[in-house]
């Protein structure tokens, strides 16, 4: 009786494992549908790294085009910020107006062009010179700038309690080359008896700017308290990505308490973000791209995120300790680094050791980082991102070969024993309990574990999810061609060849996979539709991910054939 009970428990365990495996596959597919962007429908979404020559633009100020409206509402928005001593600042209500100077100042290197509004000092526009809005397009991708009816911009500078956020009123710009091949720009302006200067340093091939703001002057014999700040301001308007795809758009902070903390727009609606921390950084991320302010790591800052109800925009940034201009100190400065560009891990780590965390591999980052390194190694070898995906897929299959071997060895034995199992089932007819007990005794006698094919498959799931996140976060795949008709690994297969090949591979794999002796007929019938279901889903997936799945399938078929052949000869 005890033996029969044990066998019954084993049969029930098999059913649970099979159901769990089907559920895991369904969850993964649903997650992929929600997470992967299928097409670029917005200039903000992504572009390709091209070989286009840098745009030629001087450092002179130019008139603001009529379509660019610069509002002064940021004063009210930024007044939501607090000093590190958590003293709320008050400024008068302001209305949207054209800037009075009518000037934009251009700063650039060979990869990045930024435009600065002369009055407010904002970085109001940015163009990535080697990144296109669309495949084979002519226009460069812009990150800062208008987003629908709103704006996305960054700024740095000073405020005080009586005058609010101080506008530098830049009217002059000079540029010269540094000894380290850098390009240096110096802006100068004056307002309310104060003198403002900003020094910007840009390096060849880099997407970051070293920004140092200076303020001096004031009334004779009067101390003026100023607080350095930086801000990124944007609406919550989503980047259009089409279909059911979703990627995170919102603020991310790094502090002493949490190296990588997402605090999305809905969180800000519920409660303002505020935390004091030494070092750290503040960023706003979207699919493939990021803007981030990184301060001097030797000081402490009050990191904040708040919403301006009048403009509907969200402000994220930080403030440092207040200082005094006047008799005892005639100059106050603040130095920060602004990153505006694609999520390139090596460049991000140059700015801050933890800034590459914005390349978000999820909770499997410990698998994702080495996978990204291997993917780049594949590209260095083959100079083709499609071949790099194949290279990494094959390497992963080699690493997980022992797990796969255990599964397919068990499947091979079960396939060989399938005729005898069928005899046992026929002998006991509809008596499932006796049939199950007899089969378990038979498997035990033959040294076969019916669960041996399921558990290794479940263990491999983390590798698949990690690879998925790597492909999703690798900006280099955007608009990158493979071969023949696949001219963009981030877009779906235009002729659906890869999804159909996947379906054919899955169908053949099912033919090689023996059905469990106690398989539920309903489950078995459902499994027959899996190739068709996957084909339909993969038709809307980026071809890079489908290519991975296809190569994975081909290696799996080889493994199945190999171990079945060995068990047949045994």
Buried (B, 14 or more C-beta within 10 A) or exposed (E): EEEEEEBBEBBEEBBEBBEEBBEEBEEBBEEBBEBBBBBBBBBBBBBBBBEEEBEEEEBEBEEBEEEBBBBBBBBBBBBBBBBBEEEEBEBEEBEEEBBEBBBBBBBBBBBBBBBBBBBBBBBBBBBBBBBBBBBEBEEBBBBBBBBEEBBBBBBBBBBBBEBBBBBBBBBEBEBEEEEEEBBBBBBBBBBEEBBBBBBBBBBEEBBBBBBBBBBBBBEEEEEBBBBBBBBBBBBBBBBBBBBEBBBBBBBBBBBEEEEBBEBBBEBBEEEBBEBBBEBBBBBBBBBBBBBBBBBEEEBBBBBBBBBBEEBBBBBBBBBBEBBBBBEEEEEBBBBBBBBBBBBBBEBBBBBBEBBBBBBBBBEBBEBBBEBBEBBBBBBEEEEBBBBBBBBBBBBBBEEBEEBBBBBBBBBBBBBBBEEEBEEBBEEBEEEEEBBBBBBBEBBEEEEBBBBBBBBBBBBBBEBBBBBBBBBBBBBBBBBBBBEEEBBBBBBBBEEBBBBBBBBBBBBBBBEBBBBBBBBEEEBEEEBEEBBEBBBEBBBBBBBBBBBBBBBBBBBBBEBBBBBBEEBEEE
